[in-house]
């Protein structure tokens, strides 16, 4: 489907076929060498004039301009105005008077130089092109001489070259800014490029020359009509909650064009920046933060057109002399919240609020990011996301980052990748998402090799067949014996890589950039994150875990790491409470800016990215051991939805897979959603306990009980959560496909509405169409503790004939039982993800197998690395409550200690 209107395509086609529009090498009056030339003087036959008039009439209607009559300045405007008035009447039933002028005033008869209807009402001028603006200024003068009887409505021309003149503005822009008028065009240079891209694919060189010319001389103008096409709400502020903050398309498009000109951004760059602004300000409905409870203006977040945090707003003000003079605070000092508010006030008026985002892009983004944006499409957003989201978790509005576009696999990937070792396969997949301009190929290879060199198994994530149609994907061969090592070993090295690159650009006297990692854990994430960054320069890590609600071994793995940059916080609450604290810290922009927070939870997109590899690796290994036309189905023990989300992205990339099985324990919010389409924290179909009461812990659940605030304590504690954080990401794709016809902004709005419903009411329901899409890619089932125990026994004591005894942890047991419940036919083989080593959940495993005479935990399960672990020295900080301020105090205190140690040379 063409992105041009039909009248634009027809106009360009006719102009090309009649030599009016030509490609080649043409020297313009300005001295520039242009790859195209448009000669309106060749519109010299009745057929061509009629075609042009149809295009003008369509452009007038499409522009939405209000007018009462037409005027054509001599001489080329005369046939245009007469023919367009005829087309408006005959084909659009719009009967308007028209007039034209003569160069010399008539001295006989009625006299004067205006022919036709007298000027009355709103006068729309039709001309062929605007070169110097002389003709238009003459027309404006004639209309103004009519006094109060007539007003100038605007100008319509055939072509807008959309390029700068001798200064920074084009002739059209100069007319618009100097005379205060609107200029509309039938086509522009950008439209010609789009036409060539869509219909002349063979003319690659012409397209390349046009784009190169645009990159040098072009600007990206924006009309109110164009803005309304992507942001319909900008057409009116009649329903805005805050009228004084709302901006209509007329105002916004004018200011955006000024920002585009000021920073010399071309069309693709401008489109990206405007898309971010529209998302943050809800289509320019708001201009300060109304969305974060109790937060002040200095923490803009969602709602602002400028989007920037307080640090960059101060930078913007400092860079503009007029604003510096207005500032009443020391811009170089440590500003209080009230002082930050006063600085923000300086940029909230229309002359600056749109410009800040463009200034940020212009001055703060690297050339490699800009080059990606200039290439067009979604690649620029991907580049921006890879650089910015890597060191962050939550977007400014509290939502989660997702890749702007899922890339395509190489054509012969299954054959080419079949025998690659894990590290090489990881490189091939990761480079699809990470452009070489951000991380050069050799650097990326070294990062990956370094990350997985810590694994104990040469295959990194091997598969083991446990019965005729079922494999176990062993994800526990990393340093902390949990699947999260796959992501967090890579993420730790990635953090260090970006920090080193930034600091390498600094002089010896400059303060080094630092990163404060904050994460929440129900057990495995904490130790994996700590082992990923322990001892790394310029990185501090604070891991929050629910006190007495992680397994003894998990707690020991975290708290026995005594590196000075590692801080373990035991919070009196649940994992959900810990996660809420983390989200609160990331949403607090002043605190975030001060301490440079980074995320290790699966809210960090880079972590999801690194997990995609083992889906491909296990698929390729299983296909070698199964019949040629067999199918593969993945079964994933699921809590926060991060692990299975990586599988979803693998599937979107093109990995063949049957519907993935979501395996939950008694905390079955996901299973209930797939059954009913209702996502609710508490099962409303049953009588449940009060939200602040604990659920009695199950026998053996001290391996990580989470029984507070409605969470049920189970034998698989890493899955004991009320809400799955990463489910929000999947919802976006479901909405995009089923509800909004591919409109990404609308999808983001819908998910945001649902997340707000969940916060306010504890539930939301999706329409049937959305549920159908979810059911196409996933199925879900829950497993009880009793079934978990029986599964542990089954795989140890009663292996299938021909297969060895296998000891599984309770989370893997949930997956194996779910796999059995879902079942599979003779042509489907299941891969069940083993998320942790059985030794990490010793109580549950020993309780299940204590009546087995042949079982000895020390001999059969406990790794050498765990011997003596419980007796090692520990360091842990108690946080006596779930208020985010308590955790902030800990971080502030440790940061102060670090500065003090540096000052005394420690």
N, C-alpha and C positions, 0 to 999 in steps of 0.2 A: 504494500500500500504506500502510495507516494506521500511524502511529508509536505508537498506543495499543494496549493489549491488548483483545481482543474483549469481555471482561467489563467493562472500563472504558467502552468505547463504548456497550455495552448499558445500563449503569447510568446514564450521562448521558442517553441517549435517553429512557429510561423516566422519569427525574426531570423532564426538560423537558416531556414529553407529559402528565405528571400534576401539573404546577405545583409540584413540589417544588423545582426549580431555576428561578429566574426572573431576567430581566434588566430593568433599569430604573434607578431611582435610589432607594436604600434607606439610611436612616440607621441605623447600627449602634450598639450600646451604647457603643462607644468614641468616638462622635461623628463618625466618618468617614462620608463618603457613598460607598457602594459601588455599582458598576454591576451587581452580582449578589447574589442572596440564596438561601440553601439552608436549607429548613425540614424537618429530619428528623422533626418531629412529624407531618407529613402522610403518613408511611409507615404508613398506618392500615388497609390492607386485606390480606387473606390473600395476594393476588397480589403486592402490592407488598413485603410482608415476605419472601415466597419469593424474589422477584427480588433483594432486598437481601442475603439470606442467600447466594445463589449468588455474588454479587459479593464478599462477605466471604470465603467459602470459597476462591474463586480468588485473591484477594489474599493470603490466608494461605499458600497453596501457592507463589505467585509470590515471596513474600518470603523463603522458605527458612527461616523461623524454626522452631526446635525447641521442641515443646511436648508436654505430657502430658495436659492438660485445659484446658477453657474456663471463663471466669467472666464473667458479665454483671452489672454494677452496676445497682441499681434506679434508675429504673424502665425507662428506654428500653433498657437493656441486656438486660432479661429476654427479650423476644421475639427479640432478635437472637441471643442465645447458644443458645436452644432451636432456632430455625430453622437456624442455621449448623451446629450439631451434627448435625441431621437431614440436611442437604445433604452434609456431609462423609462421612457414612455411606452415603447412598443413591447419590451420584454420584461419590464419590472413594474409596470403600471404606476410609475412615479412621474407625474407631470410637473416639471419645474421650468420657470422662465430662464432665459440665458441672455448674455450680452458679450460683446467683445469690443475692442477699441481699435482705432486707427492711429498710426504714428503721428500723422499731422491732423490737426483739428480742421473740421469742415467749416468753410467760411460762408457757405450759401445754404439755402433751405433752413432746416432747424438748427444748423450749426453744431459745434461741439465735436468730441472725438469718441463718444460712447455710442455704439450701435446696438439696438435691441432693447430689452427691458431695462428700466431704470433700476439703480441699486436699491434694494429693499431687503431688510432682514439679514439673515446670515448668508454671506457670499462665499462660495467655495471656488477657488481658482484652479483651473486645469492648465498645465504647461507640459512641455515635453521633457525637459531636464532642467536642473538647476546647476549652472556652472559658476557664475560669479554672484548670482543673486540679484542682478540689476533689474531684470524683468519682474521678479516677484516684488521687490521693493517698490517698483513703479506701480504695480497693481494695488499694493497695500495703500499707497498714497492716494490713488484714485478712489478707492472705497472709503477711505477716511474723509475725503472731501465731501462725501455725501452726508456727513454729520451723523446725527443720532438715528437716521433712517436705516443705516446699514452697519453691519459688523463683519469683520473678517473671520471666516469659519475655518480656513486652512487651505492647504495646497495639495494637489495630487499630481505626481509626475510619473513618467513611464519607468525610469530607472534611477535608483539610488546606488551610486558607486560604492557607498559605505567605506570611504577611505578618507584619511585626513588630508586637509589642504596644506597650505604653507605652514600653518601653525599646527595645533593639536586637534583642530576641528575641521570637519568637512564644510563645504559651502552650505549644505542643507542644515547642518548643526549651527552654523553661524547665523543663518536666517532665523532658525527656531529660537536661539538664545537672544539675539539682538532685537528681533521684532516680536517675540512672544507668541509665535504662531506654531501650529502643528503642520508637519509635512508628511504626507502619505505617499507611498510608491506602489506601482503595480508589481515590480520585482526589484530585488537588490542583488548585489554581488553574491551574497550568501545563497540566494535562491538559485542563481546560475550554477554555483558549485553543487548544490543539492541535486539539481536537474541532471548535471553531468554524471554525478555519482549513481543516480537511480536509473538513467536511461542510456548513458554512453559509457558503459563499463570498459569498453575497449580503449577509450581515449585516456589512458592512465597518465600520460605525460601532460596533457592539457589540464587535468584535474590537479596534478602536482604543481604545475606552474601557477594556476589560479590560487591554490592554497598558500604557496610561497609568497605570492604577491600580497595576499590578504594578511599574512603574518607580519609583513614588513609595513604595509601602509593602511591596513584595515583597522576598523574599530567595530565593536559589537553594540550597535544601538538597540534600544528596546522600546517598543510601543506599548501603550496601555492595553491594546487589543491582544498583543502577544502575551503579555503578563497574565491577562485574564484566562487565556487558553490553558495555561498550566496551573493557575491559581484562581479559580472561579470566584472565591470569596472576596477577592480584591475589587470586584465590580461595585461593591457597596459596603458601607459601614453601618447600615441601618439596624443590623442585629448584633453589633459588636457589644461586648460586655463593658469595654472601657473605650468610650468614643474618642476621648482625647488622645489615646495611643494608636488608634486604628488608622491605617493609611489605605486609600483607594489606589487603583491602578494608575490613575492620572498622576497623582503625586509620586507614587513609588517609581513608576517607569522613568519619570523625569530625573529623579535623584539617582536612580541606578545608572542611567545613561551618563550622568555627570561623573559618577564614581568609575565607570568603565573608561571614560575618556581620561580621567585624572591618572589612572594607573595603567592605561594602555593595555588592558586585557582584551584578548580577542574573543570570538564568540564562544568557543568551547570552555575557556576559562570562566567567562562570565556566567554561562549557564550552570556550571558546577557551583559557583559561589552563591548564585541566586537560589538554587535548589536547597542549599544548606540553610540559607536565611529563611526561606519559606517554611521549612520544616521546623526550625527553632521558634519562629514567631507566629506559627499557625496562620500562615498567609498574611503576615503583617497586621494581625489582629491586636497584638500586644507589643509593648516595647520595654517593659520591665518584668521581673520574675513574679508571677502570681501563683506559681505551681509548687513551690517548696514550702512546707509549713514552717512559719516562723523565720524564714530566711529573709535577709535584707536585700536591698537593691545591689549592694556591692558584690553579691553572688548572683550574677545575671542568670546563668543557666538557661533553661527553656524560656522563651518569651521575648528575647531581645533580637533586634535586627543586627546589632553589632556582633553578637554571639561571643565576643572575646571575654576571657576572664579578667579579673581586676588587674593582674600584672600587665597584660597587654593593653588594657584601656589606659593605664598610666603611661605606657610606652607611646601610645597613639597621641595622647595629649602632649607629651614631652616633645614629640616630633612636629607639632604644629604651633607656630609662633602665636597665632591669635588665641589659641586655647591656653598656652602657657601663661600668657598675660592675664587671662581670666582666672587662673587657678589661685586659690587662696591657701594652698598647703604646699609643703616642701615635697615636690614630686620625686626627689631622690631619697626621701626618708622612709622610715618604717611606718606606714600609714595605719591609722585605726580604722575600724569599720565605718565610722561616721565620715572620716576623711575620704575613704574610698567612695562613699555615696556621693560626696560633693564633686569628686572627679568624674564619676559616671554621669552626673547631671550635665556636665559640659558637653557630652557627646550624644545626648538623647534627642536633641532637636534635629530636624530634617536635614540640616546642612552637613551633619556628620554621621548620624546613626547608620545610614546605609554604607557609608564610606569605610567604616572601621574594618569590616570583613575583607574588603578589597585591599586595604592597606596591609592587613595581616598576611593575606596571600602574597602580596607583592614584596613585602619586606622580610617575612619570616619563613616562607616555604623555600625549600632547596630547588635548585635548577632541575634536578632529576624529577622531582614531583611535578614541576611546571611542564616539563617536556611530556610527561605522561598525560597530563590534562589537555595539552595542546593537540595531542593525537586524536582527541575526540572519543566518543563512546563512554563506557564506564571505566576504562582503564585508568583514567586520571583519578577517579574516586578510589579505586583500588590502591593506587600508589599512595594517595593521601592517607588512607586507612592503615596501610601496612606500616607507615612511618609513625603515625600518631596513636593508633589504637594498640600497637605493640606494647607501649609503655603505659597504657591505661586500660581500664576495664569497662566502666560505664560511660556512655555518651553524656553530653552536658544535660540532657533532659531526664537522666536517670534510666534510660533504656539501654539496650545491649547493642554493640556493634555487630554487624554482619558484613560479609564480603559483598561489595556492590554488584559483582557479577561472578558467577561460577564458570570457570574456563572449560574448554573442551579438551578431551584426552587426545593424544596423538592417534593417528589413524590405525596403526598396527600395534597398539599398546600391549595387548594380551600376549602376542608372540615376542615382542621386543623386551618386555619386562619379566617374562616367565621365569628366567633363571638369575635375575639380579639379586645380589645380597641385600639385606634390609637397608643398610646405610645408603646404597646407591639408589634404591627404589624411593627412599625418603627424599633424596635430592631431586629425583625426576618429578615427584608429585609437588613438593614444596615450591619448586621454581615456576610451576604453573600459576601460583598465586603471588609470588614475590618477584617483581621485575628485577632484572639484572642491574638496572640503574639504582636500585635501593641497596641490594646486597650483591656484589659481583659474584659470578659463579664459583670461582675458586674459594672465596670467603665462605659462601654458603656450604660448600662441600666440607670445608674444614670445621665449620660449626657443627654440622651433623655428625661427622666422624668423631669429633671430640665428645659430643653429647652421649653417643651410644657406646663409646669405648669403656664406659663404666659398667656395662652389663656383663653378667656372668656367663651368658650363653652366646655362642657365636652367631646363632640365628636371631638373636635379640628377642623375638616373639615367636617361638616354635609352636607347632600344633601337634597334639597327641590324639590318636584315635582311641576312643574308649568303647565304642561298639560299632556295629556294621554301618550305621548311618549318622554317627555323631563324633565330632572332633571337639577337643578342648583347646582353645587358643590361650596359651600360657603367657600372661602379661606381667608376671611377677619376677622377672629375672634382673630387674634393675637394682640399684643400691639399697632401696628401702622395701623391696619385695612386694611392690604394689604396681598396678597398671599406670598409676599417675607418674611414675618415673619416666615413662616414654615421653610425656609432654614436658615435665618440669625440668628434666636434665637439659632439654633443648631450650626451654624458655629462660632458664638461668644464664646460659651462655649467650642467648640473644640479648638479654638485658645488658650484660657486660659488654657485648660487641657495640651496641649503640652508644652506651655511655663512653666507652673508650674513643669512639669516633668523634663524638662531640667534644670531649676534653682534649683531644689531639689538636683541635683548631684553636685552643685557648693559649694565651701567653702565660708565662710562668707566674705572673702576678694576679691573674684572673682566678676567681673562685671556681673550683671544679663543680661540674654538674653532678648531682647525687640522686639517688632513687631510694624511696622508702616503700618496700613491698608490704602490703597488708593483705592478709588472707584469713578465711575461716575454714575450719576443718572439723569433720566428724571422725577423723582418724588419719586416713592415708594421705590426704592432700598436704597436711602440715609437714610431716616428715619428708615427703618427696620434695616439697618446696624448699625446705631448709637444706636438704642435701644438694639441691640444685644451685643454691647461691652462697652457701657457707664459705666464709673467707674471701669473698669477692670484693674487690676494691670499689668504694663509692656506693655500695648497696647495703642497706639495713633491712632486716625482715622482722615483721611482727606477725606471729601466727596466733589466732584466737581459737581455743578449743573449749567445749563445754566441760566444766570441772567435774571430774569423776564419771564422765560419760564417754570416754574413749577407752579402748582396751588397754590393759597394763603395758603390753608390749608396744603399742602405738605411742602411748604417752612417754615411755622410756626412750623410744627412738627419737622423739622430738626433744625432750628436756635434757637428755645427756649430751646434746651437741652444745659445747661450751664456747664456740667461736664468738668473739666480741660483737659481731654484727648480727647475731641471732637472738631473738627475744620471744619467749613463749609466754602467752597470756592465758591463764585459766579463768574463764568467765563463769560466773554463777548463773547458768541458764542453759538453753538448748543450742543445738547447732543452728537452728533457724534464727535464734536471737543473735548468735555470733555473726551470721551472714547479714542480718539487718544492720548490725553495727558497721560492718564493712561497707555496705551500700551507703549508709549515712555519711561515712567519712569521705567516700568518693564523690558524693553529691555536694559536699561542703567545699565549694571552690576556694575560699580563702585558705582553709586548712590544706586542701589538695595542692594549691599553688605553693604554699610555704614549704611543704615537705616532699613535694614531687612524688605523689603516690603512684604505685604500679600494682597491678592485680596478678595473682597467681591462680585464683579460682577459675573455674571453667567459664566465668564471664569474660575472660580474656580470649579473644578470637585466636591468637597465635597458638594457644594451647589446644583448641579444637583442631586447628590445622595440622598440628604435629601428630594427632591421633588418627588421621585419615589413613596413614601409611599401613597400619597393621590390618586394616580391612582388606586392602589390596593384597598385601603380602600373604595373609592366611588364605584368601580366595585362590591365589595362584598356586599355593602349596597344596591345597585341598583338591584342586582340579587335576593335579598330577596323580592323585590317588583314587579318583572316582571316574565312572564312565564318561565318555566324551560329551554326551548331551545331557548330563545331569545338571540339576539346579542346586544353588547354594542358598541357605537361609541362616541369617545371623540371629543369635539369641543373646540378649544383653541384660544382665542385672542392672536395674536402673533406679537411680534416686534423683540426682540433680539434672539428668538428661544430657549431660555433656558428652559422655562416652558414646551413647547411641546417636547423638546429633552428628558426631564425626562420621558415623556410618551412613547417616542420611546424606551428608555432603559427598561421601564416596559414591553413593548411589546417584546423586545429581550429576556428578562428574561423568558417570557412565558405567559404574561397576554393576554387573548383573547380580540381582539379588531378589529372592522372594520377599514378601512383606516381612520386615524385621519384627522380632518378638520382644516386646517390652516386658521384662520380668520384674514385678514388684513384690514387696513383702506386705504385711498388714497395713502399712502406710500406703494406701492404694489409690491416691488421687489420680494417677495416670490411667490405671485400669478402669476406674469409674468414668473418667472422661471418654475413653474409647467405647465404653458401653452406652453412655447416655448423651454425650456431647456437653455435659455440665462439668465445669472445672471448679470445684469447691474444696475448701480446706477441710471441712468436716462433712461427713456423710449424712446428709439431711434425711435420708431414708431410715436411719437408725437413731436410737436414743444414745447420745454421746455425753461424756462427762463435761463439766464446765471447762472453759478454756484454760483456767489457771490451775487445774488440778492435774496431778501426776497419774499416769497409768502404771499399774504395778509391773515391775520388771519381770520378764520371763526368766526361768531358770537358765543360767548360762549367759544372760545378756549383759553381764558386767564387762563383756568385751566391747562395750560402747553404747550403753543404754542412753536413750534420748528422751526419757519419759517425763517430759515437762511440756506444758502448754498445748496439750492435745495430741502430741506425737506419741505413738505407741512404741514401747520398747520391744525390740525383737532381737533375734540371734544374728541378724545382718544389719548392724547399727549404721553402717555408712549409707544405708538407704532409708534411715529413719528421719524423714523430713516431711513437713506439711506441704511445701510448695517447691516445684522443680524449676530452678532459676532459668535454665537454658530452654525450657519449653517455650518461652517467649519468642525465641528465634524461629522455632518451627512454625509457630502461629503466623508469623509474618509471611512465610512462603505459602501456607495454606490459604490465607486471606488473599494474597496476590493472585493465586490461581483461581479461586472459587468465587470471589466476591467483588473485586474491583477491576477486573479486566486488565491486569498488568500495571495498574497505576501504583507505583511504589510509594508515593507520598500518601495516597489514600490508605494503603495497607498499613503504613506506619501509624496513621491516625487511629485506625480501627483497633490495632493491637494496643495502642496507648489507652484507648477508652476501656478496653477489657481489663488491662492491668489496674487502672484506676478503680473499676468496679470491684476487682478482687481485693484491693486495699480497703475500700469503703464497706463492702458487703460480704466479703469472704467468698464470692463466687461470681461466675459469669457463664453464659451459655452461648454456644456458637450455632449458627444455622445448619440445617441438614446438609447443604451443599459443602460447607467447610468440613463437616464430620466425614462425609464421604471421601473427600480428598485425603484426610488423615488416615482413614481405614484402608485406603489403597496401598499406602506405603508401610503401615504398621498394624500389628495386632498386639493386644495386651492381656496379661493374666497375672493374678496374684497368688502367692504361695504362703502358707501358714508356717509357723515355727515348727509344728509337729512334722509337717511335710519336709521341711528343711533338714531336720534331724534324721528322718528316715532316708533321705537322699544321701546324706553323708555316709550313713551305714551301708546303703546299697552299693555305692561305688567302691567302698573299702572292702566289705565283706562278701559281696555277691557280684563280682564283675561278670560281664557277659562272657560266654564260652569263647576262648581264644584271646581274651584281653586281660591285661594285668590289673591288679588292685590299684586303686587311685584314691589318694586322700585329698579332699576338696575343702575349701573354707566355706562358711555358711552363705556368703554372697554367690559364689559359684554354684553352690547347691540349689539356691533359688533359681538360677538360670537353667540348670539341668532339669529340675522338676517342671519348670515352665515349658521347656523344650518337649518333654514327654507329654505334657497336657495338650500342647498344640498339635503334636504328632507330625509325621511327615510320610509322604508316599515313597515308593521304591526308587523314584527318580530324584528325590530331594535329600540333600545331605545338610545337616545342621552343624554350624560352628558356634559353640557356646564360649563366651568370653570368661576366662578365669581372671578375676580382677585383683586377687591377692593370694599370697602364700598361706597355706593352712595354719602355719605357726603363728600368724598375726592374730588369730582368733582361737587361742589355745583352749579357753574354757568351753566354748561351744563344741569344738572338735572332740575334746576329751570327754565331755558329758555324753556325746553321741556314741563314742566308741569305747567307753570305759568297761563295758561288759564283753569286749572282744579280747579273748585270751592272747591272740597273736599281736595285739596292738601295743606299741610302746612309743609314747610321744617323743621322748628324748631321742630315741633311736630312729624312728620312722619319719618324724616331721621336723624337729627343731634343727634349723641350719646352724652351722658352726658360728656364723656371725652373731647369733643371738645368745651364745653362751656367755654368761656373766653380765649381760646387758642390764638386768634388773638391779645389779649392785653398783653400777657406775654412779659417780657424782652427777647431780642434776642442778639446773637453774630454771626457775619458773616464777612468774609474776602473777599474783592473785588479783583479779579484777572483780570486786564485790558488787556486781550489778550489771544490768544490761543498758544503762544509759550511755550513749556514745561519748559523752563528756568524760566519763571515767577512763575509757580507752585513749581518748585524746590526751589526757593528762599523762598517761604512761609514755606515749610517743613523744610528747613535748619534753618530758623529763629525761628520756634517753638521748634525745637530740641535744639537749643542753649539756649533758654529761660528755657527749662526743666532742662538742665544741670546746669544752673546758680541757679535755685531754689533749686536743690538738694544740691549744694555746700554751700548754706547759710542756709540749714536745713529747708526749707519750705516744 
